[in-house]
Amino acid sequence: MKYNQLGQSDLTVSQMGLGTWVFAGKFWQGAQREGCIEAVHCAIDSGINFIDTAPLYGNGLSEQIVGEAIKGRRDKLIIATKCGLKNDADGISHNLKKERIVEELEQSLKNLNIECIDLYQCHWPDESTPLEETMSALSQLKNQGKIRYIGLSNFDLSQIDEASQFGEVISLQSQLSLLERGLEEEILPGCSDRNISVIAYGVLAGGVLTGKYEKQPFFKDPDVRMFFYKHYRGKSFEKALEIVKILKSLGKPAHHVAMNWVRQKQEVGSILVGARNAKQVKDNIEALQFELTKEELLMIDNTQVLQT
């Protein structure tokens, strides 16, 4: 396992982290609790020291499963969670006000059964709350020893710069894959200039870059792939199939190549890959057994299908 430093912090994370959105029960066609716990144990045993979760994932269920799984192993891990989103009757609400952050933090500590969160991230921007208020609240929690470092998720550069006026930001978690390359032009170089590490999620584009789908998959509501990754349908899915063919031409599993395309970007500190059982963790980790050559990376980037 290889590790990278997050920003200018003393957090050194595995280049592959365990994403736990899949632990959120019905939202991923019912992942089983026992399998999820086995996935955490397998990840730790394989050298993964970075686990990312959020209270939004199953209304605290993901955090609770992580908390159960890491008992007795906390000292080996860097635990990241988030704040600022909540499932309401009308959908998902954004709230990064001080009172809400403090409330969420205390609940996350309880769910995870830990005393301090290593990386506490604002899940999405909240346009109705000044970033000064948000960052001041997070800085206060840091001073109290309840969190170690502050990260942002799904923020743009202007928001990162504004937030950084009121507290140190060490990481940005955002979506990045061969189908979602919006970070490449400004965000990646901008984060590099600011000594902010990128934590990439969605590296397999909701599963369509795994190579396991020959036809466009359909998932029953409320599976998150039906709403969060819905833009990978239609022509985007056809494009994904063409990309998979290119990835397979390198003689490696398509999903391993897709992971490495993201992992090998110098701005990326860690890629988050979900798994619902130990078997999937072991398969994902096999992607770390090789690196794409400069020629292979250039071939992928220059492929016509990626230019459209």
C-alpha positions as CSV (number, residue, x, y, z in Angstrom):
1,M,0.0,0.0,0.0
2,K,1.2,3.5,-0.8
3,Y,0.3,6.6,1.2
4,N,0.1,10.3,0.6
5,Q,0.1,13.3,2.9
6,L,-3.1,15.3,2.9
7,G,-2.3,19.0,2.3
8,Q,0.1,20.4,4.8
9,S,-1.3,18.2,7.6
10,D,0.2,15.3,9.4
11,L,-2.4,13.0,8.0
12,T,-0.9,10.3,5.8
13,V,-3.7,8.4,4.0
14,S,-3.7,5.3,1.8
15,Q,-3.9,6.1,-1.9
16,M,-7.1,4.1,-1.9
17,G,-9.7,4.9,0.8
18,L,-12.8,3.0,1.7
19,G,-16.0,4.8,0.7
20,T,-19.0,3.9,2.8
21,W,-22.1,5.3,1.0
22,V,-22.9,1.7,0.0
23,F,-23.3,0.9,3.7
24,A,-26.5,3.0,3.6
25,G,-28.8,0.0,3.3
26,K,-31.7,0.5,0.9
27,F,-30.0,3.3,-0.9
28,W,-27.7,0.7,-2.6
29,Q,-30.1,-2.2,-3.0
30,G,-29.7,-3.3,0.6
31,A,-26.0,-3.9,1.5
32,Q,-25.8,-6.3,4.4
33,R,-24.4,-5.1,7.8
34,E,-22.2,-8.1,8.3
35,G,-20.7,-7.8,4.8
36,C,-20.0,-4.1,5.4
37,I,-18.2,-4.8,8.6
38,E,-16.2,-7.5,6.9
39,A,-15.3,-5.0,4.2
40,V,-13.9,-2.6,6.8
41,H,-11.9,-5.3,8.5
42,C,-10.5,-6.5,5.1
43,A,-9.6,-3.0,4.1
44,I,-7.7,-2.4,7.4
45,D,-5.9,-5.7,7.1
46,S,-4.9,-4.8,3.5
47,G,-3.3,-1.5,4.5
48,I,-6.1,0.9,3.9
49,N,-6.1,3.4,6.7
50,F,-8.6,5.9,5.4
51,I,-12.3,5.5,5.8
52,D,-14.8,8.1,4.6
53,T,-18.4,8.3,5.7
54,A,-21.2,10.9,6.3
55,P,-24.3,11.2,8.5
56,L,-26.4,11.6,5.3
57,Y,-25.6,8.0,4.3
58,G,-28.5,6.1,5.7
59,N,-29.3,8.8,8.2
60,G,-26.4,7.8,10.4
61,L,-26.4,4.1,9.5
62,S,-23.1,4.2,7.6
63,E,-21.4,5.9,10.5
64,Q,-22.8,3.4,13.0
65,I,-21.5,0.5,11.0
66,V,-18.1,2.0,10.7
67,G,-18.1,2.7,14.4
68,E,-18.9,-0.9,15.1
69,A,-16.3,-2.2,12.7
70,I,-13.4,-0.1,13.9
71,K,-13.6,-1.1,17.6
72,G,-10.1,-2.0,18.8
73,R,-8.5,-0.6,15.6
74,R,-9.1,3.1,15.9
75,D,-5.4,3.9,16.4
76,K,-4.6,2.5,12.9
77,L,-7.1,4.7,11.1
78,I,-7.9,8.1,9.7
79,I,-11.6,8.6,9.9
80,A,-13.3,11.3,7.8
81,T,-17.0,12.3,7.9
82,K,-19.0,15.3,6.9
83,C,-21.7,17.8,7.9
84,G,-24.2,20.1,6.3
85,L,-26.7,17.8,4.6
86,K,-29.8,16.3,6.0
87,N,-32.7,14.2,4.6
88,D,-35.9,16.1,5.0
89,A,-39.5,15.3,3.9
90,D,-39.0,17.5,0.9
91,G,-35.6,16.2,-0.1
92,I,-32.0,17.0,1.0
93,S,-31.5,20.3,2.8
94,H,-28.2,22.2,3.1
95,N,-27.3,23.7,6.5
96,L,-23.8,24.8,7.6
97,K,-24.8,27.1,10.4
98,K,-22.9,26.9,13.6
99,E,-25.6,25.3,15.7
100,R,-26.3,22.6,13.0
101,I,-22.6,21.8,12.7
102,V,-22.1,21.3,16.4
103,E,-25.2,19.1,16.6
104,E,-24.1,17.0,13.7
105,L,-20.6,16.7,15.1
106,E,-21.8,15.4,18.4
107,Q,-24.1,12.9,16.7
108,S,-21.2,11.7,14.4
109,L,-18.9,11.2,17.4
110,K,-21.6,9.1,19.0
111,N,-22.4,7.1,15.9
112,L,-18.7,6.4,15.3
113,N,-18.0,5.8,19.0
114,I,-14.8,7.9,18.9
115,E,-13.6,11.0,20.7
116,C,-12.2,12.9,17.7
117,I,-12.7,13.0,14.0
118,D,-9.5,13.2,11.9
119,L,-11.0,15.0,8.9
120,Y,-14.3,16.9,9.2
121,Q,-15.7,18.0,5.8
122,C,-18.5,20.3,4.7
123,H,-20.5,18.0,2.5
124,W,-21.8,20.6,0.0
125,P,-21.8,24.4,0.0
126,D,-24.7,26.2,1.8
127,E,-25.4,29.4,0.0
128,S,-27.6,30.7,2.8
129,T,-24.8,30.6,5.4
130,P,-21.7,32.9,5.4
131,L,-18.5,30.8,5.1
132,E,-17.1,32.9,8.0
133,E,-19.7,31.4,10.3
134,T,-19.2,27.9,9.0
135,M,-15.4,28.0,9.2
136,S,-15.4,29.7,12.6
137,A,-17.6,26.9,14.0
138,L,-15.2,24.3,12.6
139,S,-12.2,26.1,13.9
140,Q,-13.7,26.2,17.3
141,L,-14.4,22.5,17.2
142,K,-10.8,22.0,16.1
143,N,-9.5,24.0,19.1
144,Q,-11.7,21.9,21.4
145,G,-9.9,18.8,20.1
146,K,-13.1,17.3,18.6
147,I,-11.8,17.4,15.1
148,R,-8.2,17.4,13.8
149,Y,-8.5,19.0,10.3
150,I,-11.0,20.7,8.1
151,G,-11.9,19.6,4.6
152,L,-14.4,20.7,2.0
153,S,-16.4,18.7,-0.5
154,N,-17.9,19.7,-3.8
155,F,-16.7,23.4,-3.4
156,D,-15.3,25.5,-6.2
157,L,-12.1,27.5,-6.1
158,S,-13.7,30.8,-5.2
159,Q,-15.5,29.1,-2.2
160,I,-12.3,27.4,-1.2
161,D,-10.5,30.7,-1.2
162,E,-13.2,32.4,0.8
163,A,-13.3,29.5,3.4
164,S,-9.5,29.6,3.7
165,Q,-9.7,33.2,4.9
166,F,-11.3,31.9,8.1
167,G,-9.5,28.6,8.7
168,E,-7.1,26.1,7.3
169,V,-8.5,23.8,4.6
170,I,-6.3,20.7,3.8
171,S,-8.5,18.8,1.3
172,L,-11.2,18.9,-1.3
173,Q,-13.4,15.9,-1.9
174,S,-15.0,15.9,-5.4
175,Q,-16.2,13.7,-8.1
176,L,-13.5,12.7,-10.7
177,S,-13.6,9.9,-13.3
178,L,-13.1,9.3,-17.0
179,L,-16.7,10.4,-17.4
180,E,-16.5,13.3,-15.0
181,R,-13.4,15.4,-15.8
182,G,-14.6,18.8,-14.8
183,L,-11.9,19.2,-12.2
184,E,-9.1,19.0,-14.6
185,E,-9.1,22.4,-16.1
186,E,-9.1,24.6,-12.9
187,I,-9.8,22.7,-9.7
188,L,-6.9,20.3,-9.8
189,P,-4.2,22.8,-10.6
190,G,-5.8,25.3,-8.3
191,C,-5.7,22.8,-5.4
192,S,-2.1,22.0,-6.2
193,D,-1.2,25.8,-6.0
194,R,-3.0,26.0,-2.6
195,N,-1.4,22.8,-1.2
196,I,-4.8,21.2,-0.9
197,S,-5.1,17.5,-1.6
198,V,-8.0,16.2,-3.7
199,I,-9.9,13.2,-2.5
200,A,-11.7,11.7,-5.5
201,Y,-15.0,9.9,-5.3
202,G,-17.2,8.4,-8.1
203,V,-14.1,7.1,-9.8
204,L,-16.1,4.3,-11.4
205,A,-19.0,6.7,-12.4
206,G,-21.6,4.9,-10.4
207,G,-20.3,1.5,-11.7
208,V,-20.7,2.1,-15.4
209,L,-16.9,2.0,-15.8
210,T,-16.5,-1.4,-14.2
211,G,-17.2,-3.2,-17.5
212,K,-19.9,-5.4,-15.9
213,Y,-22.8,-3.7,-17.8
214,E,-23.4,-4.5,-21.5
215,K,-26.8,-2.8,-21.3
216,Q,-27.8,0.3,-19.5
217,P,-28.7,-0.9,-15.9
218,F,-31.9,0.0,-14.1
219,F,-32.0,0.3,-10.3
220,K,-35.1,0.5,-8.2
221,D,-35.9,3.7,-6.3
222,P,-34.4,4.9,-3.9
223,D,-31.1,3.4,-5.1
224,V,-28.7,6.4,-5.4
225,R,-27.6,5.4,-8.8
226,M,-31.0,6.4,-10.1
227,F,-30.6,10.0,-9.0
228,F,-27.0,10.9,-8.2
229,Y,-25.6,9.1,-11.3
230,K,-28.6,9.5,-13.6
231,H,-26.6,11.6,-16.1
232,Y,-24.6,8.5,-17.0
233,R,-27.6,7.2,-19.0
234,G,-28.4,7.5,-22.7
235,K,-25.5,8.7,-24.8
236,S,-23.3,9.0,-21.7
237,F,-23.7,5.3,-21.1
238,E,-22.9,4.6,-24.7
239,K,-19.8,6.7,-24.3
240,A,-18.9,4.7,-21.1
241,L,-19.1,1.4,-23.1
242,E,-16.6,2.8,-25.6
243,I,-14.3,3.9,-22.8
244,V,-14.5,0.5,-21.2
245,K,-13.4,-1.1,-24.5
246,I,-10.3,1.2,-24.5
247,L,-9.5,0.4,-20.9
248,K,-9.8,-3.4,-21.5
249,S,-7.4,-3.1,-24.5
250,L,-4.6,-2.5,-22.0
251,G,-4.9,-6.1,-20.8
252,K,-6.2,-5.2,-17.3
253,P,-9.7,-5.1,-15.8
254,A,-11.4,-2.0,-16.9
255,H,-12.3,-0.8,-13.4
256,H,-8.7,-1.2,-12.3
257,V,-7.5,1.0,-15.1
258,A,-10.2,3.5,-14.4
259,M,-9.2,3.7,-10.8
260,N,-5.5,4.2,-11.7
261,W,-6.3,6.9,-14.2
262,V,-7.6,9.0,-11.2
263,R,-5.2,7.7,-8.6
264,Q,-2.1,8.6,-10.6
265,K,-3.0,12.3,-10.9
266,Q,-0.4,14.1,-8.8
267,E,-3.1,16.3,-7.1
268,V,-5.1,13.3,-5.9
269,G,-4.3,12.3,-2.3
270,S,-6.7,9.3,-2.3
271,I,-9.4,7.7,-4.3
272,L,-12.5,6.6,-2.5
273,V,-13.9,3.2,-3.7
274,G,-16.9,1.6,-2.1
275,A,-17.3,-2.1,-1.3
276,R,-20.2,-4.0,0.3
277,N,-18.1,-7.1,1.3
278,A,-14.5,-8.3,1.7
279,K,-14.4,-9.8,-1.8
280,Q,-15.0,-6.5,-3.4
281,V,-12.3,-4.9,-1.2
282,K,-9.8,-7.5,-2.3
283,D,-10.7,-7.0,-5.9
284,N,-10.4,-3.2,-5.7
285,I,-7.0,-3.4,-4.0
286,E,-5.6,-5.4,-6.9
287,A,-5.7,-2.1,-8.9
288,L,-2.9,-0.9,-6.7
289,Q,-0.6,-3.7,-7.9
290,F,0.3,-1.8,-11.1
291,E,0.6,1.7,-12.5
292,L,-0.3,3.0,-15.9
293,T,2.7,4.1,-17.9
294,K,3.0,7.6,-19.3
295,E,2.3,6.2,-22.7
296,E,-0.8,4.4,-21.5
297,L,-2.1,7.5,-19.8
298,L,-1.5,9.6,-22.9
299,M,-3.3,7.0,-25.1
300,I,-6.3,7.1,-22.8
301,D,-6.4,10.9,-22.7
302,N,-6.0,11.2,-26.5
303,T,-8.7,8.8,-27.4
304,Q,-11.3,10.5,-29.5
305,V,-14.3,9.3,-27.4
306,L,-12.9,11.3,-24.5
307,Q,-12.7,14.5,-26.6
308,T,-16.5,14.6,-27.2
